[in-house]
Amino acid sequence: MIAFNRPFFAGPELDYIQQATAAAHLSGDGAFTKRCQAALESTTGSPKALLTTSCTDALELSALLLDVQPGDEIILPSFTFVSTANAFASRGAVPVFADIRPDTLNIDERQIESLITPRTRAIVVVHYAGVGCEMDPILEVAGRHGVPVVEDNAHGLFGRYRGRPLGSFGSLATLSFHETKNVSCGEGGALLINDRALIARAEILREKGTNRSAFLRGQVDKYTWVDFGSSFLPSDLLAAVLCAQLEASAAIQQRRMEVWRRYAAGLAGWARDHGVGVPCVPEHCEQPGHMFYVLLPAGERDRFIDHLRACDVQSVFHYVPLHASPMAARWPLRAACPVTEDVSARLARLPFYTALDAATQDRVIDAVVQYRPAGR
């Protein structure tokens, strides 16, 4: 069976873990954490990057930083992972679900303004498959209404919108280093803080609501509880693994883009002939080779996945619409999300990982092009 995902190891991971162990600093904010944060700041241009234990934690830290209160409204796409909504709903906020564009599968920026009310506390955008949302109009609308933007950039590290790194547009942005991501430490994340006014408080909230970071810098003579917070710091052992991956990111990105382009070239004719959609990347966007998906004709997705399984290829679907979930029934739906419902029922993801070699990928492509949708 050709797996959907396989973790990639750059090479120095075990050596870096041994270095962290030898330094006798296994908890958070050790030397490798600092190296990772500096690398992320350099890559994204963000003034401050803080490692977290997951992208979910980074989103929850964002909700704390924005002082989200019960009854506040958060606009976000329905087509996203549950953490995007959960991080804010767990604070008592009301998720306001928006539909997505049929081309990039990103939040439909034309719908956002109609969803803004005096209770809107934030707009959360998700760069699906690492293709940038239309940030210019989104920021223009957000700016006119005085609403901060949060980028859920779990897919988009190394991606760009109009030449600018994804994760550098919102007041805050979150990253994921889950096993399926381009660079990974198994489970991990980061918060990018682009609004400098939030940096000092972010350090406090991330350190369980204490001013411990200032204490370690010698700015106060003791540390104490000064704000709300939680424990968001990953172990420096995880940071050691991530550091090795970030240092190899140029080679990783080159390889992943080769995989992405091979799929695009190998499936273009089959997709055109059989009414199948493939990823759309606008000219003003640079995607980072995070995933490759196909959009099957209505009613064909499950049969397609079964066909690939019979060919020893693992394919998976993606998000179930959040607005149609049992949890969402407790909040009113402000806008219909027909594109989300349609895409969710038709999308299948193909095996995609850094070490996917050409011969194995050709087996996947051969299995895909053998599939014939009904009536075609």
C-alpha positions in Angstrom: 0.0 0.0 0.0 1.3 3.4 -1.0 0.7 5.5 2.2 -1.0 8.9 2.1 1.8 10.3 4.3 5.2 9.3 5.6 7.3 11.4 8.0 10.5 12.8 6.6 13.8 13.0 8.5 16.3 15.5 7.3 19.3 13.7 9.0 20.5 15.7 12.1 17.3 15.1 14.2 18.8 12.5 16.5 22.0 14.4 16.9 20.1 17.5 17.8 18.1 15.6 20.4 21.3 14.3 21.9 22.6 17.9 22.0 19.5 19.1 23.8 19.8 16.2 26.2 23.5 17.0 26.9 22.6 20.6 27.5 20.2 19.4 30.3 17.5 21.7 29.1 14.5 19.5 28.0 11.7 21.9 28.9 10.5 24.8 26.7 12.4 27.8 25.4 15.8 26.2 25.2 18.5 26.8 22.6 16.7 24.8 19.9 13.4 26.7 20.5 15.2 30.0 20.1 16.9 28.8 16.9 13.5 27.7 15.4 11.8 31.0 16.4 14.6 33.0 14.8 14.3 30.9 11.6 10.6 31.4 11.4 11.0 35.2 11.9 13.5 35.3 9.1 11.3 33.2 6.8 8.1 35.0 7.4 9.3 38.5 8.3 7.2 38.4 11.4 8.5 40.5 14.3 8.0 37.6 16.8 7.5 33.9 16.5 6.7 31.7 19.5 6.7 27.9 19.3 3.6 26.2 20.7 2.7 22.5 21.2 0.3 22.6 18.2 -1.4 24.9 15.7 -4.5 24.4 17.9 -2.6 25.8 20.8 -1.5 28.8 18.7 -5.1 29.4 17.8 -6.2 29.2 21.4 -3.4 31.6 22.4 -4.7 34.0 19.6 -8.2 33.9 21.2 -6.7 34.8 24.6 -4.6 37.6 23.1 -7.6 39.1 21.4 -9.6 39.0 24.7 -12.3 37.0 23.0 -15.4 37.0 25.3 -18.7 35.1 25.4 -21.0 36.3 22.7 -18.2 37.7 20.5 -18.5 36.6 16.9 -15.7 35.1 14.8 -15.9 34.9 11.0 -14.2 31.9 9.5 -14.7 29.5 6.6 -16.8 26.4 7.2 -14.3 24.4 5.2 -11.5 24.1 7.7 -10.3 21.9 10.5 -12.3 21.9 13.7 -9.5 23.7 15.7 -10.1 26.9 13.7 -13.5 27.2 15.3 -12.9 25.4 18.5 -10.2 27.7 19.7 -12.7 30.6 19.8 -15.9 28.7 20.6 -14.3 27.3 23.7 -14.0 31.0 24.9 -17.7 31.4 24.4 -17.5 33.0 21.0 -20.0 32.4 18.2 -18.5 31.0 15.0 -20.0 32.7 12.0 -19.4 30.4 9.0 -18.6 31.8 5.5 -18.6 29.9 2.3 -15.5 29.3 0.2 -14.5 30.2 -3.4 -15.0 27.4 -5.9 -11.5 28.0 -7.4 -8.9 28.2 -4.5 -11.3 26.7 -1.8 -10.4 29.7 0.4 -12.8 31.9 2.3 -15.0 33.9 -0.2 -13.8 37.4 0.5 -16.9 38.8 -1.1 -19.1 37.4 1.7 -17.1 38.7 4.7 -18.5 42.2 4.9 -22.1 41.1 5.0 -21.3 38.9 8.0 -19.7 41.7 10.1 -21.8 43.0 13.0 -20.9 45.1 16.1 -20.1 41.8 17.8 -17.5 40.7 15.3 -14.2 40.2 17.2 -12.0 38.7 14.5 -11.8 37.4 11.0 -10.0 34.1 10.7 -8.8 33.1 7.2 -7.4 29.7 6.2 -4.9 29.4 3.4 -6.1 26.1 2.0 -3.5 23.9 0.5 -1.0 26.8 1.0 -2.7 29.0 -1.6 -3.1 32.5 -0.2 -6.5 33.9 0.5 -7.3 37.2 -1.2 -5.6 39.2 1.5 -5.8 42.7 -0.1 -9.7 42.9 -0.1 -9.9 41.0 3.2 -7.5 43.5 5.0 -9.3 46.4 3.4 -12.7 45.3 4.8 -11.2 44.4 8.2 -9.5 47.7 8.4 -12.6 49.7 7.7 -14.5 47.9 10.4 -11.6 47.8 12.9 -11.6 44.0 13.1 -8.3 42.1 13.5 -7.4 39.3 11.1 -5.9 36.0 12.1 -4.3 33.8 9.5 -4.7 30.0 10.1 -1.5 29.2 8.1 -1.3 25.5 9.0 -0.9 24.6 5.3 1.0 27.7 4.1 4.5 28.1 5.5 6.8 29.1 2.6 3.8 30.2 0.5 3.4 33.7 -0.8 0.6 36.2 -1.8 1.7 38.9 -4.2 5.3 38.2 -3.3 4.8 38.5 0.5 5.0 35.5 2.9 1.8 34.0 4.1 1.6 34.5 7.8 2.8 38.2 7.6 -0.6 39.8 6.9 -2.8 39.3 9.9 -2.3 40.7 13.4 -1.6 37.1 14.3 -0.9 34.0 12.3 -0.6 30.3 13.3 1.5 27.5 11.9 1.4 23.7 12.2 4.3 21.3 12.4 2.2 18.2 12.5 3.5 15.0 10.9 1.7 15.8 7.7 3.2 19.2 7.2 6.2 20.3 5.1 8.4 20.6 8.1 7.4 18.7 11.2 8.3 17.6 14.7 5.4 15.2 14.9 3.2 17.5 16.9 3.9 21.2 17.1 3.0 24.7 16.1 3.8 28.4 16.3 2.2 31.8 16.8 3.4 34.6 14.6 2.8 38.0 16.1 2.7 40.8 13.5 1.1 43.4 15.8 4.0 44.5 18.0 1.7 45.7 20.6 0.7 42.1 21.4 4.2 40.7 21.8 4.8 41.3 25.5 1.4 40.0 26.5 1.8 36.9 24.2 4.9 35.9 26.1 3.0 36.2 29.4 0.0 34.2 28.2 2.2 31.5 26.7 4.1 31.2 30.1 1.0 30.3 32.1 0.1 33.9 32.7 3.4 34.7 34.4 6.2 37.2 33.6 8.8 34.4 33.6 10.2 35.4 30.2 11.0 38.9 31.5 12.5 37.3 34.6 14.8 35.0 32.5 16.0 38.1 30.6 16.8 39.8 33.9 14.1 42.5 33.5 12.4 41.6 36.9 13.9 40.1 40.0 11.2 37.4 40.4 8.3 36.2 38.3 4.6 35.9 39.3 1.1 35.5 38.0 0.1 38.6 36.1 -2.5 37.6 33.5 -4.6 34.7 32.2 -2.6 32.0 30.4 -1.8 28.4 30.0 1.2 26.2 29.2 1.8 26.4 25.5 5.6 25.7 25.4 6.8 22.6 23.6 9.8 20.6 24.9 13.2 21.6 23.5 13.4 18.0 22.3 10.6 18.7 19.8 12.3 21.9 18.9 15.5 20.0 18.2 13.6 17.9 15.6 12.0 20.9 14.1 15.3 22.8 13.9 16.8 20.0 11.8 13.8 20.3 9.4 13.8 24.1 9.2 17.5 24.0 8.3 16.7 21.6 5.5 13.7 23.5 4.4 15.2 24.6 1.0 15.8 21.0 0.0 12.4 19.9 1.4 10.6 22.6 -0.5 12.4 21.8 -3.8 11.5 18.2 -3.5 7.8 18.8 -2.6 7.4 21.2 -5.5 8.8 18.5 -7.8 6.1 16.1 -6.4 3.4 18.7 -6.9 4.4 19.5 -10.4 4.7 15.8 -11.4 1.1 15.3 -10.2 -0.1 18.5 -12.1 1.6 17.4 -15.3 0.6 13.7 -15.1 -3.0 14.3 -14.3 -3.9 17.3 -16.4 -5.2 15.5 -19.4 -7.1 12.9 -17.4 -8.7 15.6 -15.3 -9.7 17.7 -18.3 -11.2 14.7 -20.2 -13.2 13.5 -17.2 -14.5 16.6 -15.6 -12.2 16.4 -12.6 -10.9 19.5 -10.8 -7.3 20.0 -9.7 -5.7 22.7 -7.5 -6.1 26.3 -8.7 -3.1 28.5 -8.0 -3.7 32.2 -9.1 -0.7 33.9 -10.8 -0.3 36.2 -7.8 0.1 33.3 -5.4 3.0 30.9 -4.8 1.9 27.7 -3.1 4.4 25.6 -1.0 3.7 22.1 -2.3 1.7 21.1 0.8 -0.9 18.8 -0.9 -2.4 17.7 -4.1 -6.2 17.0 -4.4 -8.7 16.2 -7.1 -12.4 17.2 -7.2 -14.4 14.3 -8.6 -17.8 14.7 -10.3 -20.7 14.5 -7.9 -21.2 11.1 -6.4 -17.8 9.7 -7.5 -15.5 10.5 -4.6 -16.0 7.4 -2.5 -15.9 5.1 -5.5 -12.6 6.8 -6.5 -11.1 6.2 -3.1 -12.2 2.6 -3.2 -10.6 2.2 -6.7 -7.3 3.6 -5.4 -7.4 1.3 -2.4 -7.9 -1.7 -4.7 -4.7 -0.4 -6.5 -2.8 -0.3 -3.2 -2.9 3.5 -3.0 -4.2 5.3 0.1 -6.3 8.4 -0.7 -8.3 10.4 1.9 -11.0 13.0 1.9 -10.7 16.2 3.8 -12.9 18.5 5.9 -16.5 17.8 6.7 -18.3 21.2 6.7 -18.3 22.7 10.1 -21.6 24.5 9.7 -23.3 21.1 9.2 -21.7 19.5 12.2 -23.7 18.5 15.4 -21.7 21.1 17.4 -22.7 23.9 15.0 -26.4 23.3 15.5 -26.2 25.5 18.7 -25.5 28.6 16.6 -27.6 30.1 13.8 -26.2 29.9 10.3 -25.9 33.4 8.9 -25.0 32.5 5.3 -25.6 29.5 3.1 -22.4 27.5 2.2 -23.2 25.6 -1.0 -19.7 25.6 -2.3 -18.4 24.1 0.9 -21.0 21.4 0.9 -20.2 20.5 -2.8 -16.4 20.6 -2.4 -16.4 18.5 0.8 -18.4 15.7 -0.9 -16.1 15.6 -4.0 -12.5 16.2 -2.8 -9.9 13.4 -2.5 -6.3 13.9 -1.5 -3.5 12.0 -3.1 -0.4 10.6 -1.4 2.0 13.5 -0.8 5.2 13.5 1.2 8.7 14.7 0.8 10.3 11.3 0.2 7.7 10.2 -2.4 10.0 9.1 -5.2 9.2 9.3 -8.9 8.6 5.6 -9.5 6.1 5.4 -6.6 4.4 8.6 -7.6 4.0 7.2 -11.2 2.2 4.2 -9.7 -0.2 6.6 -8.0 -0.7 8.5 -11.3 -1.2 5.3 -13.2 -3.9 4.2 -10.7 -5.7 7.6 -10.9 -5.8 7.7 -14.7 -7.3 4.2 -14.8 -10.4 5.6 -13.1 -13.3 6.4 -15.3 -16.2 8.4 -13.7 -19.6 7.0 -14.5 -21.0 8.2 -17.8 -17.7 9.3 -19.2 
